[in-house]
């Protein structure tokens, strides 16, 4: 992914925004990244990537933007199926 690609697709937060937030705000824990325009508070897909950036603020996410979005689509479909299955069990 490039710096200006969206890391948090739900709230349109780019890697650059997250990296700058880490640099400027110096959060003490990863959950504080949610203060960066709501990153990680939507569907949850980007949370592992946010943890990775938090652990190493010099690193970029090493996956293509297309692959990232395709994997997110699969994640959301699986989440929807789990939700449906839980409703049917009730």
N, CA, C and O atoms as a DFTB+ gen file, in Angstrom:
360 C
 N C O
     1  1       0.838      -1.182       0.000
     2  2       0.000       0.000       0.000
     3  2       0.882       1.243       0.000
     4  3       2.006       1.236       0.502
     5  1       0.348       2.286      -0.566
     6  2       1.039       3.568      -0.570
     7  2       0.611       4.372       0.661
     8  3      -0.392       4.053       1.299
     9  1       1.359       5.390       0.981
    10  2       1.049       6.211       2.151
    11  2      -0.356       6.807       2.121
    12  3      -1.006       6.917       3.160
    13  1      -0.824       7.191       0.938
    14  2      -2.125       7.851       0.848
    15  2      -3.282       6.887       0.587
    16  3      -4.418       7.324       0.399
    17  1      -3.005       5.586       0.572
    18  2      -4.086       4.600       0.461
    19  2      -4.812       4.513       1.795
    20  3      -4.217       4.692       2.858
    21  1      -6.107       4.236       1.717
    22  2      -6.913       4.149       2.936
    23  2      -6.585       2.890       3.719
    24  3      -6.684       1.777       3.201
    25  1      -6.201       3.076       4.949
    26  2      -5.967       1.961       5.859
    27  2      -7.297       1.605       6.522
    28  3      -7.669       0.433       6.582
    29  1      -8.002       2.604       7.012
    30  2      -9.338       2.418       7.582
    31  2     -10.334       2.857       6.507
    32  3     -10.581       4.047       6.314
    33  1     -10.892       1.880       5.824
    34  2     -11.787       2.168       4.709
    35  2     -13.103       2.756       5.210
    36  3     -13.689       3.613       4.549
    37  1     -13.566       2.306       6.361
    38  2     -14.852       2.802       6.906
    39  2     -14.845       4.315       7.090
    40  3     -15.834       4.986       6.795
    41  1     -13.725       4.849       7.579
    42  2     -13.652       6.283       7.875
    43  2     -12.639       7.020       7.004
    44  3     -12.293       8.167       7.286
    45  1     -12.162       6.359       5.939
    46  2     -11.276       6.981       4.951
    47  2     -10.005       7.557       5.589
    48  3      -9.620       8.693       5.312
    49  1      -9.367       6.762       6.439
    50  2      -8.144       7.195       7.112
    51  2      -6.956       6.534       6.422
    52  3      -6.851       5.308       6.384
    53  1      -6.073       7.349       5.883
    54  2      -4.915       6.832       5.151
    55  2      -3.786       6.417       6.103
    56  3      -3.764       6.787       7.277
    57  1      -2.863       5.645       5.556
    58  2      -1.672       5.285       6.326
    59  2      -0.922       6.540       6.755
    60  3      -0.409       6.620       7.871
    61  1      -0.864       7.512       5.859
    62  2      -0.149       8.756       6.165
    63  2      -0.754       9.436       7.397
    64  3      -0.024       9.898       8.273
    65  1      -2.089       9.497       7.463
    66  2      -2.743      10.122       8.614
    67  2      -2.395       9.391       9.910
    68  3      -2.104      10.018      10.928
    69  1      -2.428       8.058       9.858
    70  2      -2.126       7.267      11.058
    71  2      -0.675       7.470      11.465
    72  3      -0.385       7.684      12.642
    73  1       0.237       7.406      10.507
    74  2       1.662       7.568      10.807
    75  2       1.938       8.969      11.371
    76  3       2.712       9.113      12.316
    77  1       1.313       9.988      10.800
    78  2       1.492      11.351      11.322
    79  2       0.888      11.482      12.712
    80  3       1.459      12.147      13.577
    81  1      -0.259      10.855      12.932
    82  2      -0.881      10.881      14.253
    83  2       0.066      10.274      15.289
    84  3       0.245      10.827      16.374
    85  1       0.667       9.141      14.951
    86  2       1.605       8.481      15.868
    87  2       2.796       9.389      16.150
    88  3       3.230       9.525      17.293
    89  1       3.315      10.007      15.097
    90  2       4.480      10.874      15.232
    91  2       4.184      12.109      16.093
    92  3       4.988      12.482      16.948
    93  1       3.040      12.733      15.862
    94  2       2.703      13.988      16.540
    95  2       2.120      13.751      17.935
    96  3       2.543      14.382      18.903
    97  1       1.157      12.848      18.033
    98  2       0.430      12.651      19.288
    99  2       1.123      11.693      20.251
   100  3       0.875      11.733      21.456
   101  1       1.998      10.825      19.716
   102  2       2.727       9.852      20.531
   103  2       1.806       9.079      21.488
   104  3       1.978       9.137      22.705
   105  1       0.823       8.352      20.923
   106  2      -0.091       7.601      21.779
   107  2       0.666       6.533      22.577
   108  3       1.639       5.955      22.092
   109  1       0.207       6.282      23.801
   110  2       0.888       5.298      24.642
   111  2       0.339       3.893      24.450
   112  3       0.978       2.915      24.838
   113  1      -0.847       3.788      23.850
   114  2      -1.406       2.467      23.571
   115  2      -2.150       2.505      22.240
   116  3      -2.636       3.545      21.797
   117  1      -2.219       1.334      21.626
   118  2      -2.770       1.236      20.275
   119  2      -4.222       1.693      20.206
   120  3      -4.640       2.224      19.177
   121  1      -4.996       1.505      21.254
   122  2      -6.402       1.902      21.222
   123  2      -6.577       3.412      21.026
   124  3      -7.635       3.861      20.586
   125  1      -5.562       4.180      21.344
   126  2      -5.639       5.630      21.157
   127  2      -5.608       6.032      19.688
   128  3      -5.877       7.187      19.356
   129  1      -5.284       5.094      18.810
   130  2      -5.304       5.401      17.376
   131  2      -6.724       5.677      16.897
   132  3      -6.914       6.269      15.835
   133  1      -7.724       5.256      17.670
   134  2      -9.112       5.548      17.298
   135  2      -9.367       7.057      17.302
   136  3     -10.311       7.530      16.669
   137  1      -8.536       7.804      18.007
   138  2      -8.660       9.258      18.027
   139  2      -8.213       9.879      16.706
   140  3      -8.414      11.072      16.477
   141  1      -7.618       9.084      15.853
   142  2      -7.190       9.540      14.525
   143  2      -8.348       9.324      13.549
   144  3      -8.368       8.350      12.797
   145  1      -9.304      10.243      13.575
   146  2     -10.454      10.232      12.672
   147  2     -11.300       8.961      12.793
   148  3     -11.983       8.592      11.837
   149  1     -11.269       8.282      13.950
   150  2     -12.093       7.091      14.172
   151  2     -11.492       5.799      13.650
   152  3     -12.179       4.780      13.589
   153  1     -10.233       5.823      13.275
   154  2      -9.587       4.635      12.707
   155  2      -9.786       3.414      13.600
   156  3      -9.547       3.469      14.806
   157  1     -10.225       2.315      12.996
   158  2     -10.378       1.057      13.704
   159  2     -11.687       0.875      14.435
   160  3     -11.894      -0.161      15.066
   161  1     -12.585       1.857      14.370
   162  2     -13.831       1.761      15.133
   163  2     -15.020       1.326      14.282
   164  3     -16.137       1.223      14.791
   165  1     -14.798       1.071      13.007
   166  2     -15.894       0.634      12.127
   167  2     -15.998      -0.879      12.123
   168  3     -16.372      -1.483      13.128
   169  1     -15.673      -1.484      11.011
   170  2     -15.841      -2.935      10.846
   171  2     -14.778      -3.750      11.575
   172  3     -14.984      -4.933      11.846
   173  1     -13.650      -3.132      11.893
   174  2     -12.600      -3.839      12.622
   175  2     -11.504      -4.439      11.764
   176  3     -10.504      -4.920      12.296
   177  1     -11.665      -4.423      10.468
   178  2     -10.694      -5.030       9.564
   179  2      -9.288      -4.449       9.734
   180  3      -8.309      -5.194       9.687
   181  1      -9.176      -3.172       9.924
   182  2      -7.862      -2.527       9.930
   183  2      -7.131      -2.639      11.268
   184  3      -5.964      -2.255      11.352
   185  1      -7.769      -3.145      12.298
   186  2      -7.136      -3.175      13.624
   187  2      -5.784      -3.888      13.654
   188  3      -4.850      -3.367      14.264
   189  1      -5.637      -5.055      13.023
   190  2      -4.305      -5.683      13.029
   191  2      -3.244      -4.815      12.342
   192  3      -2.082      -4.807      12.748
   193  1      -3.651      -4.095      11.313
   194  2      -2.725      -3.219      10.606
   195  2      -2.381      -1.994      11.449
   196  3      -1.245      -1.520      11.429
   197  1      -3.357      -1.487      12.183
   198  2      -3.091      -0.372      13.095
   199  2      -2.101      -0.799      14.178
   200  3      -1.196      -0.044      14.532
   201  1      -2.280      -2.020      14.703
   202  2      -1.336      -2.534      15.713
   203  2       0.075      -2.620      15.137
   204  3       1.055      -2.306      15.813
   205  1       0.163      -3.052      13.874
   206  2       1.472      -3.176      13.223
   207  2       2.133      -1.800      13.070
   208  3       3.322      -1.653      13.351
   209  1       1.383      -0.810      12.633
   210  2       1.946       0.535      12.492
   211  2       2.328       1.112      13.850
   212  3       3.342       1.798      13.972
   213  1       1.523       0.838      14.862
   214  2       1.809       1.336      16.202
   215  2       3.108       0.740      16.737
   216  3       3.904       1.439      17.365
   217  1       3.319      -0.543      16.490
   218  2       4.513      -1.238      16.983
   219  2       5.776      -0.750      16.290
   220  3       6.855      -0.773      16.882
   221  1       5.654      -0.306      15.038
   222  2       6.821       0.141      14.283
   223  2       6.413       1.298      13.391
   224  3       5.975       1.086      12.260
   225  1       6.553       2.508      13.884
   226  2       6.051       3.662      13.128
   227  2       6.835       3.969      11.857
   228  3       6.481       4.903      11.137
   229  1       7.887       3.213      11.561
   230  2       8.620       3.448      10.325
   231  2       8.168       2.506       9.212
   232  3       8.523       2.702       8.050
   233  1       7.397       1.501       9.558
   234  2       6.996       0.470       8.609
   235  2       5.727       0.861       7.863
   236  3       4.858       1.539       8.410
   237  1       5.630       0.430       6.616
   238  2       4.407       0.575       5.839
   239  2       3.762      -0.797       5.720
   240  3       4.436      -1.820       5.848
   241  1       2.470      -0.818       5.478
   242  2       1.764      -2.075       5.266
   243  2       2.206      -2.615       3.914
   244  3       2.056      -1.954       2.886
   245  1       2.751      -3.820       3.929
   246  2       3.313      -4.389       2.706
   247  2       2.337      -5.348       2.036
   248  3       2.563      -6.557       1.986
   249  1       1.267      -4.794       1.533
   250  2       0.293      -5.536       0.744
   251  2      -0.237      -4.548      -0.283
   252  3      -0.334      -3.352      -0.008
   253  1      -0.577      -5.046      -1.461
   254  2      -1.090      -4.117      -2.469
   255  2      -2.462      -3.613      -2.042
   256  3      -3.184      -4.289      -1.309
   257  1      -2.803      -2.449      -2.498
   258  2      -4.089      -1.849      -2.162
   259  2      -5.237      -2.738      -2.636
   260  3      -6.232      -2.899      -1.929
   261  1      -5.102      -3.311      -3.822
   262  2      -6.141      -4.193      -4.363
   263  2      -6.323      -5.433      -3.495
   264  3      -7.452      -5.829      -3.208
   265  1      -5.207      -6.055      -3.072
   266  2      -5.284      -7.239      -2.214
   267  2      -5.888      -6.890      -0.861
   268  3      -6.686      -7.652      -0.315
   269  1      -5.509      -5.745      -0.326
   270  2      -6.028      -5.286       0.958
   271  2      -7.549      -5.161       0.896
   272  3      -8.255      -5.636       1.786
   273  1      -8.046      -4.522      -0.153
   274  2      -9.485      -4.321      -0.298
   275  2     -10.215      -5.636      -0.560
   276  3     -11.333      -5.827      -0.080
   277  1      -9.595      -6.546      -1.318
   278  2     -10.207      -7.851      -1.581
   279  2     -10.302      -8.669      -0.289
   280  3     -11.321      -9.312      -0.036
   281  1      -9.259      -8.645       0.515
   282  2      -9.273      -9.367       1.785
   283  2     -10.308      -8.763       2.731
   284  3     -10.974      -9.492       3.466
   285  1     -10.445      -7.454       2.718
   286  2     -11.447      -6.792       3.560
   287  2     -12.850      -7.210       3.137
   288  3     -13.715      -7.448       3.981
   289  1     -13.073      -7.299       1.825
   290  2     -14.378      -7.721       1.322
   291  2     -14.726      -9.119       1.841
   292  3     -15.853      -9.359       2.273
   293  1     -13.756     -10.041       1.800
   294  2     -13.961     -11.399       2.308
   295  2     -14.231     -11.381       3.810
   296  3     -15.092     -12.115       4.295
   297  1     -13.510     -10.557       4.536
   298  2     -13.688     -10.415       5.975
   299  2     -15.118      -9.971       6.295
   300  3     -15.771     -10.529       7.177
   301  1     -15.588      -8.969       5.572
   302  2     -16.936      -8.450       5.827
   303  2     -18.005      -9.475       5.463
   304  3     -19.017      -9.579       6.154
   305  1     -17.794     -10.233       4.386
   306  2     -18.753     -11.276       4.006
   307  2     -18.815     -12.362       5.074
   308  3     -19.901     -12.819       5.430
   309  1     -17.666     -12.774       5.585
   310  2     -17.626     -13.796       6.636
   311  2     -18.292     -13.294       7.908
   312  3     -18.992     -14.046       8.586
   313  1     -18.077     -12.042       8.228
   314  2     -18.687     -11.441       9.414
   315  2     -20.208     -11.430       9.281
   316  3     -20.928     -11.712      10.239
   317  1     -20.685     -11.101       8.082
   318  2     -22.121     -11.065       7.818
   319  2     -22.724     -12.470       7.955
   320  3     -23.815     -12.626       8.504
   321  1     -22.010     -13.494       7.454
   322  2     -22.486     -14.881       7.558
   323  2     -22.556     -15.334       9.011
   324  3     -23.506     -16.009       9.409
   325  1     -21.544     -14.962       9.808
   326  2     -21.551     -15.328      11.227
   327  2     -22.733     -14.692      11.939
   328  3     -23.390     -15.332      12.760
   329  1     -22.997     -13.449      11.627
   330  2     -24.124     -12.730      12.235
   331  2     -25.446     -13.409      11.882
   332  3     -26.310     -13.592      12.739
   333  1     -25.590     -13.775      10.620
   334  2     -26.808     -14.432      10.144
   335  2     -26.975     -15.783      10.840
   336  3     -28.077     -16.145      11.253
   337  1     -25.895     -16.511      10.965
   338  2     -25.926     -17.822      11.608
   339  2     -26.344     -17.702      13.079
   340  3     -27.125     -18.514      13.576
   341  1     -25.831     -16.703      13.757
   342  2     -26.203     -16.475      15.154
   343  2     -27.676     -16.140      15.309
   344  3     -28.321     -16.589      16.257
   345  1     -28.215     -15.349      14.377
   346  2     -29.636     -15.001      14.415
   347  2     -30.498     -16.242      14.214
   348  3     -31.529     -16.401      14.867
   349  1     -30.071     -17.121      13.305
   350  2     -30.829     -18.336      13.023
   351  2     -30.813     -19.305      14.206
   352  3     -31.750     -20.085      14.373
   353  1     -29.772     -19.266      15.021
   354  2     -29.662     -20.158      16.168
   355  2     -30.584     -19.741      17.301
   356  3     -30.898     -20.556      18.168
   357  1     -31.018     -18.504      17.312
   358  2     -31.874     -17.993      18.403
   359  2     -33.294     -18.468      18.270
   360  3     -34.138     -18.131      19.101
